Amino acid sequence: MPWLAGTALIHSLAVTEKRSTFKAWTVLLAILAFSLCLLGTFLVRSGILVSVHAFASDPTRGLYILAYLVFVIGGSLLLYAFQGTKIKSLDNYQRYSRETLLLLNNVMLMAFLSVVFLGTILPLIHKQIGLGSVSIGAPFFNQMFLILMGRSPLF
């Protein structure tokens, strides 16, 4: 997931540097990419997900990572909420321009990220609310990405 957000961030940074647009979006993507890195660390290292890298024998380790996760993500989003309105961009690009296509590219990357995020988090939520274990496998992702890829040429 961080790779998808990071890819969108790199594309957005290119437009921000050259045209001075998408500044607020670029900051939000940077927060999202870092937050997803922290979320991935939490999911794997806390023992919530079974992974080759999961070697958490102490459940309090997961609580410390969760507290750090809440602090960093919450603080970043609060700063963005209060200071994000001060970020000014030049939004003077044409309807059919490179900037518009890069924005649509970012929207598609965020849609792909949303599918992966839901496929990762929904089994955990399903189990936590007492509905039992559920596994989301390749058919879910194939179907969802087929729908998204079918819409991609329209943009």
N, C-alpha and C positions, 0 to 999 in steps of 0.2 A: 504493500500500500504506500509506503513512503516513496517508493520509486515512481509511482504514478503521479503523486503530488510533486515530487522533485522535478519530474519531466515537465509538468505544467508550469512549475516555478521557473525553470530555465527558459522556456519559451516566453513566458511573461516578462522575465527580466530583459530579454533581448528587445522587446517592444518598449519597455520602460526606459532603457538606456538610450535608444535611438529616437523615440518619438515623445517621450515624457508622458506616456499614457499608462493606464492600468496600475497606477502606483498603489492604491488601496488594495486592489486585487492581489498584487504581488506580495504585499506585506501579509495578507491573509493566507496566501499559499505558503509562505515561509513558516508561519505559525503552524499551519496544518501539517506540513512535511515533518517538522520537528516533533509535533505532538504525536504523529503516527509512529515515529521512531520510538518514542517513549512508550506508547501503547504496545507496540510489538515486543519491546523489552519486558514490559509488565506481563503480557500474556504468556511469554515463553519462560521467563525466569521465575515467575511466581508459582509455577506448577499447575496453573489453570488449564493450559493446553499440554497435551502429551507431545513431546518433541525430543529429538536427539539432544538438543541444547538444554533441555529442562533438567536441571540437577538440583532443584530446590528441595531440600530435606527439612527446612525450617519454614513453617507457614508465615512466621512474622516477617520474613524477608519480603514476601509479597505485599504485606501491609505497608512497609516502608516505601516500596516502589510505588504503590498506589497513592500514598500520601504525597510523594514527590510529584507524581503525575498530576494529581489534582491541583497542587500548588502551582506548578509551572504552566499547565494549560489554562487554569482559571485566571492566573495572573496575566498571562499573555492576552487572553480574550478580554479581560477587564481593561487592560491598557489600550487594546485596539478599540474597544467600545467607547472609551473616553477620548482618546487621541486620534482615532481614525478619521474623524470628520475634518481634522486639520490637514490631512494629506490632500493636496491639490494636484489634479492631473489635467493635462490638456486633452480634451476629448474632441479633437477636431480631425477625425478620419472619415473617409468616405464609406458608404454602405458596402461596396464591393472593393475592399482593399486588403492588403496583407494583414493589417491589424485586426480586421474583422474575422478573417480566416483563422488567425492565431487565437482569437477569443473563442471561436467555435471549437477549435482544437482543444482548448482548455476545458470547455464545457463537456466535450466528449470524454476527455481524460477523467474529469470529476465524476461523470456517469459510470465509467468503468470502475473507478475507485469505490463508488457507492455500492456497486454489485459485490465487489470483493469484500468490502467492509461488512455488508449484510450477511454474506455467506460465512464470514468468520465469527461474527458476534451473535447471530441468531441462535445457533445451537447452544451457546453459553447462556443466553437469556432464557431459552426454552427450558434448560435444565434447572436454572436458578429459581424459576417461578413454579417448579414442581410438576412440570408436564412430562418429565422423563427425558431420556437421551434421544437426540435426533442427529442424524448425520446428513450434512449437505455435501454432496459429491459432485463429480464431473457433469452429470446431466443438468443440474441446476445452472452451473456456470455456462455450459454449452448453450442452453436455451436462452439465458439472459444475454449473453454476448452475441448470439445470433440476432436477437431483436435489436440490440444496439448497433451492431455492424450493418444491419439492413437499413438503418436510419442514417448511418454515417454518410453515404453518398449524397443524401438529400441536402446536406450542408455543404 
